[in-house]
Amino acid sequence: MKIPLEDYSSANLNLSSSPQFTDFKNWRLKVDEGAQIWHYLDSEEERKAWPQSLCEKYHLGLPIDVPELDKAETPLQAARNGFEFYRRLQTEDGHWAGEYGGPMFLLPGLIITHYITRTPVPEATRLEIIRYLLNRANKEDGGWGIHTEGVSTVFGTALNYAVLRILGLGPDHPAMAKARSTLHKLGGAASIPAWGKFWLAALGVYDWKGVNPIPPELWALPKFLPVYPGNWWVHCRLVYLPMGYVYSHRIAAPLTTFTQSLREELYTQPYETINWDKQRNNVAEVDLYMPHTKIMDFLNYTLTYYESFAKRIPFLRDYSLKLTMDQIRWEDENTSYVDIGPVNKAMNWLVCYHHYGKDSFEFKEHVKRNPHYLWMGAEGMMMNGTDGSQLWDATFIAQACAEADLAKDPAYRENMIKTLEFIDLTQIRENPKDSDQCNRQLAKGAWPFSTRRHGYTVSDCTAEAIKAAVIIQSQPEMPTLIKSERFHDTIDVLLSMQNPSGGFGSYERNRATSLLEALNPAEVFGNIMVEYDYPECTTAALLGFRSFIKVDPVYRREEIEEACRKCVKYIKSVQGEDGSWYGAWAICYTYAAMFALASLASVGEYYENSDSAKRGCDFLIQHQKEDGGWGESYKSCETHVYCQHEKSQVVNTAFAVMALLDAKYPHKEPIRRGIKLIMSRQQANGEWLQEAIEGVFNKNCAISYPNYKFSFTIWALGKYAKVYGDSIEP
C-alpha cells in the first residue's frame, strides 16, 4: 500500500538547520481583564502605532531604560527600590504579567492537536516554539525532562521531538539527532508514560493497543461511589474526561509519509514488530515516579477485557459518551473555552473537532482561546501551566507593599488603585452554569488563580484576595471598591470548603478517600486522584477569615471562629517530627513554614510559648546556609526530604525570614543575615534577577513563579523593618 504524502505544510519542511527566528522588537503584549495575549507585528506601520513598552522589553530580555537608584542602605530603602522597578512592569489592567512555565509536556498536546485538526500554527508562534524547545533542551544530552530543571525523560524527549518535527525540523537537524540518540538510549518511545502514550496514539505513531483503557463508562456510575470521577481532584477528572472520549473513538491522525517517518525515528525496533499489548505498563525507569499498584494493574487487565466486547453493548458506551460530552460542554462554556488548564484545553479542542467539526462554533472558540496559554519570553514561546497567575501575583504584591509602607505612599497610589481594581474585577460574580451536574464548587464571591474568565474557585487565592483587598482599602485615600456585602459571598464559599480535618484543599472539599490514590494511572505525578488538605491553603483561609473580621465582625462570626480553631488544629497535626511542614505548591519546606508559622502567630503562638512554633523555627535555622540565605531544591518536593540547592535563593530566603519573623524567633542575627542576603542580590535598578524555579505541583513537576522574586522579597524587607526597625546593623 502506498502511503499518502503529508499535507501539513510545516511537517514537510524537514529543516536540517534552524530557521531564522522572529525579531523580539516586533512582539507586543495585549492584556484584557487579565488575559495575556502576545501579538507579532509584521509591518513598520503597526510597530509605530503600537510602541513596545518597558514591560514587553523586560519579559523579552531586551535592554530597558531604567535609571540606577541610590544603593539601599536599609531594608525599607531596598523595598522601595524593588517596587520602584517592579511597578514599571504593571500592566494597564492592574496586574503583573509573567510566565507560568516549567512543565515540558504542555506544548505537545497543543501542537499535536494543531496537526491532527490541520490547523496551521501561526508563523511567528511556530518559529518561537522551535526556539524555546531548542533553548530548553538539556545541554548534556539534548533531551527534555518533565520540567525545565529535570533530567531528560522519555516523556519529555519523545513528545517534544515530535513537536519539533511537526513544526518543521527534520530528522537530520543536529538537535534532533542528539535528542533521538538520547531517546533511544532511554529505550525509545515505547516506554513513554501514560499521558505520552495517549498523545502519540492520537498522533498516529503509537498503537492504541498499547494504551491502558480509559473508559467513559465511569461517568455513568452513581455519584455516591468514590470512584465516580466527579469525586476526583478537579484537574485529574477534567483530564481523564476528554481522554475517555478520544480513547473510545481511538482518534488517530491518518498514516502519512510524515507519521511513517516518525514511527521509524521514535523507536529502537521496527514499528510493526512491537508487541503493543506488552507496552501498556511499560514505563521507563527514569520517568516512573508513581508505579502502578497491584490493584491498578488488575483493574487495567479487567478493563482491557471489557474493551474487547464493549462494542457489543453500544447503548452503555453511547450513553457514557453522551454524559462525557455534556461534561466537556459545561467545562468549555463555564470557562469561555479557556478550560481549567492547558492539558484538558488541548484535549477538549480535539474532542470538539471530532464531535462538532472544524466549522463549528465550539472548534473556533477553542482556536480563539489557545493564545491565552502562550507566553513569549527571552528563550522563545512556551505554554503556561494555566492561563497565567495574575490574581495570585497581584494579591501578594499588594500585601507586600502594605507591609513595607509603600501602599500608603502617594507616589504609588496609582499602582495600588490599579491593583485593587484588578482584584475587584477578578472576583467571580456568579456560580457556574449547571454547577451540581458538572460537579463544581460554589464560585460566587470567590477568586480564581488567574482571571475571572477562568472562573474556578481556589481556596488560597480567595483568601489572599480578601487579605489584599482589605489591607489596600484600609490605606489613606484609597477607594472602597469591594464592600463587606460582597465579602459575605466570599466567606460563604470559604466556609463551605473546610474539610472535616480542619484543613483546606485547593479547589474543593475532599470528596473521596485517599485510598483512591491506589488507582493513580498517570505514573509521573503523585497525589492527583482526590483533593487533599494543604498547610498553605489552610493558613491562607485562616488569615483570610481574620482579615474579614476587621471589616465585618458580625457576619457568621461563630462559624468563622470555629473554622479558625480547626485550621490551627490541622496545622499542628501535619507538622513533621523534625518540625517541618511539607509544601505542595512551591519549594517546599521553606514555603510551607512561612504559612504554617503565620497560622500559629495569628492565634498568639510563637517561639517562646509554642512547641510547634519552636520546632518549626529550629528546623529552618538548621537549614540556613553559610551566606545567611536559604536555598531549597525542587528535589525536596520529590523526596519529602529537605534538599539544599547549591546556591541560596532570594525567594526561599524571603519565605524563611518571614516565617521566623512571624514566629517571633528570639535571635535577630540569623534573620538579619537573611535580609542582608536579599539586599545583596538587588541590582542597581532595584530588580532581583531570576534564580532557580520556585513552584511545584503533584510532587514531581516544577513550575515557575517569577514574580515571587519581587513580592516576597519586598514583603520580607518590610516585615523585618516593622520588627527590628529600618536598619541592617547588628
Buried (B, 14 or more C-beta within 10 A) or exposed (E): EEEEEBEBEBBBBBBEEBBEBBEBEBBBBEBEBBBBBBBBBEEEEEBEEBEBBEBBBBBBEBEBEBEEBEEBEBBBBBBBBBBBBBBBBBBEBBBBBBBBBBBBBBBBBBBBBBBBBEBEBBEBBBBBBBBBBBEBBBEEBBBBBBBBBBEBBBBBBBBBBBBBBBBBBBBEBEBBBBBBEBBBEBBBBBBBBBBBBBBBBBBBBBBBBBBBBBBBBBBBBEEEEBBBBBBBBBBBBBBBBBBBBBBBBEBBBEBBBBBBBBBEBBBBEEBEEBEBEEBBBBBBEBBBBBEBEEEBBEBBBEBBEEBEEBEEEEEBBEBBBEBBBBBBBBBBBBBBBBBBBBBBBBBBBBBBBBBBEEEEEBBBBBBEBBBBBBBBBBBBBBBBBBBBBBBBBBBBBBBBBBBBBBBBBEEBBEBBBBBBBBBBBBBBEEBBEBBEBBBBBBBBBBBBBBBBBBBBBBBBBBBBBBBBBBBBBBBEEBEEBBEBEBBBBBBBBBBEBBBEBBBBBBBBBBBBEEEBBBBBBBBBBBBBBBBBBBBBBBBBBBBBBBBBBEBBEEBBEEBBEBBBEBBBEBBBEBBBEEBBBBBBBBBBBBBBBBBBBBBBBBBEBBBEEBEBBBBBBBBBBEBBBEBBBBBBBBBBBBEBEBBBBEEBBBBBBBBBBBBBBBBBBEEBEBBBBBBBBBBEBBBEBBBBEEBBBBBBBBBBBBBBBBBBBBBBBBBBBBBBBBEBEBEBEE
